[in-house]
Amino acid sequence: MKHNKFPQNQNQKPAGASVSATVADLNQNEIDFEPSPDEVARKAYFSYVNEGSLPGREVQHWLEAEAELIAERKLTRVHGFHNRT
């Protein structure tokens, strides 16, 4: 049996593990992203005004605004504009 001059720490992760953990963290953050109610309300309100301020589509405006904010967030991640700290 050979003795290793430089024993490895048993608790140390392999070199590639930190990279995959970072990617997993980013993907989890993307999944967990939820725009604030203020952001959604602001975007939904502008959509409501742009469509002529007609009543009866509040839920649709809200859901569309939320989906657009999430899509915008994904684009910033794809292009690297989002802060990854």
C-alpha positions as CSV (number, residue, x, y, z in Angstrom):
1,M,0.0,0.0,0.0
2,K,1.4,3.4,-1.0
3,H,1.1,6.3,1.3
4,N,0.0,9.5,-0.4
5,K,2.3,12.4,0.3
6,F,-0.7,14.8,-0.1
7,P,-3.8,13.2,1.4
8,Q,-7.0,14.6,0.1
9,N,-9.5,16.1,2.5
10,Q,-12.4,13.7,2.6
11,N,-14.9,16.6,2.9
12,Q,-13.6,18.3,-0.2
13,K,-15.8,18.3,-3.3
14,P,-14.4,17.3,-6.7
15,A,-13.4,20.3,-8.9
16,G,-16.4,20.0,-11.2
17,A,-18.9,19.9,-8.2
18,S,-18.7,23.6,-7.5
19,V,-19.5,24.5,-11.2
20,S,-22.6,22.2,-11.3
21,A,-23.7,23.5,-7.9
22,T,-23.6,27.0,-9.2
23,V,-25.6,26.1,-12.3
24,A,-28.1,24.3,-10.1
25,D,-28.4,27.4,-7.9
26,L,-29.0,29.6,-10.9
27,N,-31.6,27.3,-12.2
28,Q,-33.3,27.1,-8.8
29,N,-33.2,30.9,-8.5
30,E,-34.8,31.2,-12.0
31,I,-37.6,28.8,-10.9
32,D,-38.1,30.6,-7.6
33,F,-38.3,34.1,-9.2
34,E,-41.6,35.7,-8.4
35,P,-42.1,39.4,-9.4
36,S,-43.2,41.6,-6.5
37,P,-46.9,42.5,-6.4
38,D,-46.0,46.2,-7.0
39,E,-44.1,45.3,-10.2
40,V,-47.0,43.2,-11.5
41,A,-49.6,45.8,-10.5
42,R,-47.7,48.6,-12.3
43,K,-47.3,46.5,-15.5
44,A,-51.0,45.3,-15.4
45,Y,-52.2,48.9,-14.9
46,F,-50.3,50.1,-17.9
47,S,-51.8,47.3,-19.9
48,Y,-55.2,48.2,-18.7
49,V,-54.8,51.9,-19.6
50,N,-53.3,51.0,-23.1
51,E,-56.3,48.8,-23.8
52,G,-58.7,51.7,-23.2
53,S,-59.4,51.2,-19.5
54,L,-62.2,48.8,-20.1
55,P,-63.4,46.9,-17.0
56,G,-63.6,43.1,-16.7
57,R,-60.1,41.9,-17.6
58,E,-58.3,42.5,-14.3
59,V,-57.2,38.9,-13.9
60,Q,-56.0,38.6,-17.5
61,H,-54.0,41.8,-17.2
62,W,-52.4,40.6,-13.9
63,L,-51.5,37.2,-15.3
64,E,-50.1,38.6,-18.5
65,A,-48.0,41.2,-16.6
66,E,-46.6,38.5,-14.3
67,A,-45.7,36.2,-17.3
68,E,-44.0,39.1,-19.1
69,L,-41.9,40.0,-16.0
70,I,-40.8,36.4,-15.6
71,A,-40.0,36.2,-19.4
72,E,-37.9,39.4,-19.1
73,R,-36.1,38.0,-16.1
74,K,-35.2,34.9,-18.1
75,L,-33.9,37.0,-20.9
76,T,-31.6,38.9,-18.6
77,R,-30.2,35.6,-17.3
78,V,-29.6,34.2,-20.8
79,H,-27.7,37.4,-21.8
80,G,-25.9,37.7,-18.5
81,F,-27.3,41.0,-17.4
82,H,-28.6,39.6,-14.1
83,N,-26.3,39.9,-11.0
84,R,-25.2,36.4,-10.1
85,T,-24.3,37.1,-6.5
